């Protein structure tokens, strides 16, 4: 078991990230030394521990995002990434950020997954676990219109192998992975689209030939029910909402976002900044708790 602490970034200081960690620390006093919060100086002072970033006179205002807060969110990510590479942290848990707000101050990545991939190297796979379902995404932050052209056999293979590795770490001896089709009814033998047979099926056949327990392409409208019934240990979804709509309907308060395939572990709650309730003590901590638990487990 790693004895290094976990870096926890504030995310957008105006969102619910700071209060989620403060609540976690209050309910886990015995584990306070196992985390290093990174964020604005006033938040760090209130916590009594951590690393301050940004201007010393910055004032955290829940529910009121601004450019200074976006820059602090970026600086916190940078410090966490460098610290993990340098052997200071075992893993990183990131608070929720505002993608549009970050873009407005020059942040060039679609999300935090892509940022950590650039800092740590590796080929990232966005996945979600911690509740009843385990889901990986073959593509994620791209327009739906671009998905058919973006899906490749290599992407499917990378996603499935990352899910297999994850499920082994979570205790499965021989994980059973289902792969969604792209089109309705997985293409209906080519009647409703060619991609399922031309791109997805060859990837699955190759993985099966190597001895992996992989099924598909399977219709997206039934495969998640089969997963919940215990037939599969994880599902590889072809595009963002295909995987996240069913997952968040079932596991919104229990699952966490995982960046698989990188040199280090990064997890995050699977929700956004929730400005409308920030600072009111209403934020559900379930997903954050899963992110903390999985970060420690996967970095062990």
C-alpha positions in Angstrom: 0.0 0.0 0.0 1.4 3.4 -1.0 2.1 5.7 2.0 2.2 8.8 -0.2 -0.7 11.2 0.2 -3.4 11.9 -2.4 -3.5 15.4 -3.9 -7.0 16.8 -4.0 -7.6 19.9 -6.2 -10.2 22.4 -5.5 -11.7 22.5 -9.1 -13.5 25.7 -9.7 -13.3 27.5 -6.3 -16.8 28.8 -6.8 -18.3 25.3 -7.3 -19.0 22.6 -4.8 -15.5 21.0 -4.9 -14.0 22.9 -1.9 -16.9 22.1 0.4 -17.0 18.4 -0.6 -13.4 17.9 0.5 -14.0 20.0 3.7 -16.9 17.7 4.5 -14.9 14.6 3.8 -12.1 15.8 6.1 -14.6 16.5 8.8 -16.0 13.0 8.6 -12.6 11.3 8.2 -10.3 13.0 10.7 -8.2 9.9 11.0 -7.3 10.2 7.3 -6.5 13.9 7.2 -2.8 13.3 6.8 -3.4 11.1 3.8 -4.6 14.0 1.6 -3.1 17.3 0.4 -5.7 19.9 -0.6 -4.6 22.3 -3.4 -6.5 25.5 -3.9 -6.9 29.2 -3.0 -5.2 30.5 0.1 -8.4 31.3 2.0 -9.8 27.8 1.6 -6.4 26.3 2.6 -6.4 28.5 5.7 -9.9 27.3 6.7 -8.9 23.7 6.2 -5.7 24.1 8.2 -3.7 22.1 5.7 -2.7 21.9 2.0 -0.9 23.9 -0.7 -2.1 27.4 -1.7 -2.2 28.5 -5.3 -3.2 31.8 -6.9 -3.2 35.4 -5.5 -3.1 35.6 -1.7 -5.9 38.1 -1.7 -8.3 36.0 -3.7 -11.6 35.5 -2.0 -13.6 32.3 -2.6 -17.2 33.2 -3.5 -19.4 30.1 -3.8 -21.7 30.3 -6.8 -19.9 33.2 -8.3 -17.3 32.0 -10.9 -14.8 34.4 -12.2 -11.6 34.4 -14.3 -9.3 34.4 -11.3 -11.0 31.2 -10.0 -10.5 29.5 -13.4 -6.8 30.3 -13.3 -6.6 28.9 -9.8 -8.3 25.7 -11.0 -5.6 25.3 -13.7 -2.7 26.1 -11.3 -4.0 23.5 -8.9 -4.1 20.8 -11.6 -0.6 21.7 -12.7 0.7 21.4 -9.2 -1.0 18.1 -8.6 0.3 16.7 -11.9 3.9 17.8 -11.2 3.7 16.5 -7.6 2.6 13.1 -8.7 5.2 12.8 -11.4 7.8 13.9 -8.9 6.9 11.2 -6.4 5.2 13.6 -3.9 1.6 12.2 -4.4 0.3 8.8 -4.9 -2.7 9.9 -7.0 -4.9 12.9 -7.8 -8.5 13.6 -7.1 -9.8 16.6 -9.0 -12.7 18.8 -8.1 -15.3 19.7 -10.7 -14.4 22.5 -13.2 -16.3 24.7 -15.6 -15.1 23.7 -19.1 -16.4 26.9 -20.8 -14.9 29.1 -18.1 -11.5 27.4 -18.4 -11.6 27.9 -22.2 -12.2 31.5 -21.6 -8.9 31.9 -19.9 -6.9 30.0 -22.5 -7.2 26.4 -21.3 -6.7 24.3 -24.4 -8.1 21.0 -23.3 -11.7 19.7 -23.6 -11.6 18.5 -20.1 -9.3 17.3 -17.2 -8.8 13.8 -18.6 -7.0 15.3 -21.6 -4.9 17.6 -19.4 -3.5 14.8 -17.3 -2.8 12.7 -20.4 -0.7 15.6 -21.7 1.2 15.9 -18.4 1.7 12.2 -17.6 1.7 10.7 -21.1 -0.2 7.6 -22.0 -3.4 7.0 -24.0 -6.3 7.9 -21.7 -9.6 6.1 -21.3 -12.5 7.8 -19.6 -14.3 5.4 -17.3 -16.8 5.4 -14.4 -17.0 3.1 -11.4 -17.8 2.9 -7.8 -21.5 2.1 -7.9 -23.5 -0.7 -9.5 -22.1 -0.1 -13.0 -18.6 0.1 -14.6 -18.6 1.9 -17.9 -15.8 3.0 -20.2 -16.1 5.4 -23.2 -14.5 4.8 -26.5 -15.0 8.5 -27.5 -16.0 11.3 -25.1 -15.8 15.1 -25.6 -16.6 15.3 -29.3 -19.8 16.2 -31.1 -22.1 13.3 -31.8 -21.8 14.0 -35.6 -18.1 13.2 -35.5 -18.4 9.9 -33.6 -18.9 7.5 -36.6 -15.7 8.8 -38.2 -13.7 8.9 -34.9 -14.3 5.4 -33.7 -11.5 3.0 -34.6 -10.6 -0.6 -33.9 -7.6 0.6 -31.9 -9.8 2.9 -29.7 -12.2 0.0 -28.9 -9.3 -2.3 -28.1 -7.7 0.3 -25.8 -11.0 0.9 -23.9 -11.7 -2.8 -23.4 -8.2 -3.6 -22.2 -8.4 -0.6 -19.7 -11.7 -1.9 -18.4 -10.3 -5.4 -18.0 -7.3 -4.0 -16.0 -9.6 -1.9 -13.9 -12.0 -4.8 -13.1 -9.0 -7.1 -12.2 -7.9 -4.4 -9.7 -11.4 -4.3 -8.3 -11.4 -8.1 -7.7 -12.6 -9.9 -10.9 -10.5 -12.8 -11.9 -11.6 -12.9 -15.6 -13.7 -9.8 -16.3 -16.6 -10.1 -18.7 -16.8 -7.0 -21.0 -19.7 -6.0 -23.2 -19.2 -3.6 -26.1 -22.0 -1.5 -27.4 -22.9 -1.1 -31.0 -22.9 2.4 -32.5 -26.2 2.2 -34.4 -29.7 1.1 -33.2 -29.8 -2.7 -32.8 -26.0 -2.8 -33.3 -26.6 -2.0 -37.0 -29.1 -4.8 -37.6 -26.7 -6.8 -39.8 -25.9 -3.7 -41.8 -29.4 -2.5 -42.4 -29.1 0.4 -39.9 -25.4 1.2 -40.4 -22.2 -0.4 -41.4 -19.8 0.7 -38.6 -20.8 -2.1 -36.2 -19.7 -4.9 -38.5 -16.9 -3.0 -40.2 -15.1 -1.4 -37.2 -16.5 -2.7 -33.9 -16.9 -6.4 -34.6 -13.2 -6.9 -35.8 -11.9 -5.3 -32.6 -14.0 -7.7 -30.5 -13.0 -10.7 -32.5 -9.3 -9.8 -32.1 -9.7 -9.5 -28.3 -11.6 -12.8 -28.1 -8.8 -14.5 -30.1 -6.4 -13.4 -27.4 -8.5 -15.1 -24.7 -10.5 -12.2 -23.3 -14.1 -12.5 -22.4 -15.6 -9.8 -24.6 -19.1 -9.7 -26.2 -20.6 -7.5 -28.9 -21.4 -5.4 -30.6 -24.6 -5.4 -28.5 -27.6 -3.1 -28.7 -27.1 -0.1 -26.4 -30.8 -0.2 -25.4 -30.5 -3.6 -23.6 -26.8 -4.1 -22.7 -26.9 -1.9 -19.6 -29.8 -3.8 -18.2 -27.8 -7.0 -18.7 -24.9 -5.5 -17.0 -27.0 -4.6 -14.0 -28.4 -8.2 -13.9 -24.8 -9.5 -13.5 -24.2 -10.8 -17.0 -21.2 -8.5 -17.6 -18.7 -6.8 -15.3 -18.3 -3.7 -17.4 -19.6 -2.0 -20.6 -17.6 -0.2 -23.2 -19.9 2.5 -24.7 -19.0 4.0 -28.1 -19.9 7.6 -27.3 -20.4 9.9 -24.3 -24.1 9.9 -23.7 -24.6 6.3 -24.7 -22.6 5.3 -21.6 -23.3 8.2 -19.2 -27.1 8.5 -19.5 -27.7 5.0 -18.1 -24.9 5.2 -15.6 -26.0 8.5 -14.1 -29.6 7.3 -14.0 -28.5 4.5 -11.7 -25.3 5.6 -10.1 -25.3 9.4 -10.1 -24.5 9.6 -6.4 -22.1 6.7 -6.2 -19.9 6.5 -9.3 -16.7 8.4 -9.9 -14.8 9.4 -13.0 -11.5 7.6 -13.7 -8.8 8.4 -16.1 -7.4 5.0 -17.1 -4.4 4.2 -19.2 -2.1 6.9 -17.7 1.1 6.5 -15.7 -0.7 7.8 -12.5 -4.1 7.6 -11.0 -6.6 10.4 -11.4 -10.2 10.3 -10.2 -13.0 12.8 -9.9 -16.6 13.1 -8.9 -18.8 12.5 -11.9 -20.8 15.7 -11.6 -20.2 19.4 -12.3 -19.6 22.6 -10.3 -23.3 22.9 -9.2 -23.0 26.6 -8.7 -26.7 26.9 -7.8 -26.1 25.1 -4.5 -22.4 25.9 -3.9 -21.8 27.0 -0.3 -25.2 25.9 1.0 -24.2 22.5 2.4 -26.6 20.8 0.0 -24.0 19.0 -2.2 -24.3 15.2 -2.3 -20.8 13.8 -1.3 -21.4 10.3 -2.6 -19.5 10.6 -5.9 -16.7 12.4 -4.2 -16.4 9.7 -1.6 -16.1 7.1 -4.4 -13.4 9.2 -6.1 -11.4 9.3 -2.9 -11.9 5.6 -2.2 -11.0 4.5 -5.8 -7.9 6.8 -5.9 -6.5 5.1 -2.8 -7.4 1.6 -4.0 -6.0 2.0 -7.6 -2.8 3.7 -6.5 -2.0 1.0 -3.9 
